[in-house]
């Protein structure tokens, strides 16, 4: 699975613009959390190549980029959690979940 890494706050404007064409998935990952690692691995294992035609995936290492994580929470009006998946369409979050609620089939059913 190839993620677009979120490493600069300016990328959020690009992300919003992309979400006008197709949904965007943001995965906020804590590299210090085993639950986060497990959720990330489940997404990677289940991801299909054709999913790139349905959704654009972004990855945020929130330990190294906590300021971007906080900005995401404000911009998309979601409570900060980790791990967390946020789905964005037309510049607005329309779904978010965290921890054991992160489920590939559930995410794909909402796209």
C-alpha positions, 0 to 999 in steps of 0.5 A: 500500500502506498501512502501519501505522507502528511509532513507539512501543514500546507498539504491539507489544502492539497488534500481538501482539493483532492477530496473534491474528486474522490474521497480521501482517507487520513490514517493518524498513526502513533508509532509508540502504540501497539493498537495503532500498529495493528490497525495499520497492518490490518489496513495494509493486509486488506488493501487492494490495488483497485482501491486507489481508484476509489480513495486517496490514502494519506498517512500521518506519523503523529508522534513526529507531526503532532502539530499537523494532527492538531490542525487536522482535528480543528480543520475537520472538526473531529476529536483527536485520537490515535490511531484514527481514520478520517474520511474526507469528501468535498473538503469535509470529514464525513466519517471518523473512527479510532482504535478497534473501530478501524475496519477495512470493510467498514471504511470501504463500505462508506466510500 
